[in-house]
C-alpha cells in the first residue's frame, strides 16, 4: 500500500492534503479521487457553491503527480 494525497486546486489556490489515503496502486488512487470528486460535487450542489475550476491533484508519497480530476469531469449529463 502506498499513501496518496488529494490536493484541492481552485483556480490559483492550492489546499494541501496533509493526511493522505492509502491505496494499492496509482489506478486505485485515481478511482478514489473520482469518488471523492463526485462527493464534492454533491456537497457543492447542496451548498449552492460553484465547481468551476476546482480539481483534485493526486500526488504519490514520492511526490509524483498521478492524476488530475476536475469536478466537472465527473458529472454525467
ChimeraX attribute file (.defattr): number of C-alpha atoms within 10 A of each C-alpha:
attribute: neighborCount
match mode: 1-to-1
recipient: residues
	/A:1	8
	/A:2	14
	/A:3	17
	/A:4	30
	/A:5	23
	/A:6	27
	/A:7	19
	/A:8	20
	/A:9	17
	/A:10	15
	/A:11	10
	/A:12	7
	/A:13	9
	/A:14	14
	/A:15	12
	/A:16	13
	/A:17	15
	/A:18	10
	/A:19	10
	/A:20	17
	/A:21	16
	/A:22	16
	/A:23	17
	/A:24	11
	/A:25	14
	/A:26	18
	/A:27	12
	/A:28	12
	/A:29	24
	/A:30	22
	/A:31	14
	/A:32	18
	/A:33	25
	/A:34	20
	/A:35	13
	/A:36	16
	/A:37	25
	/A:38	18
	/A:39	14
	/A:40	16
	/A:41	20
	/A:42	12
	/A:43	13
	/A:44	14
	/A:45	12
	/A:46	9
	/A:47	9
	/A:48	9
	/A:49	11
	/A:50	11
	/A:51	17
	/A:52	11
	/A:53	12
	/A:54	21
	/A:55	23
	/A:56	23
	/A:57	24
	/A:58	25
	/A:59	22
	/A:60	22
	/A:61	14
	/A:62	9
	/A:63	10
	/A:64	10
	/A:65	14
	/A:66	16
	/A:67	19
	/A:68	18
	/A:69	20
	/A:70	22
	/A:71	23
	/A:72	15
	/A:73	11
	/A:74	15
	/A:75	10
	/A:76	5
	/A:77	3
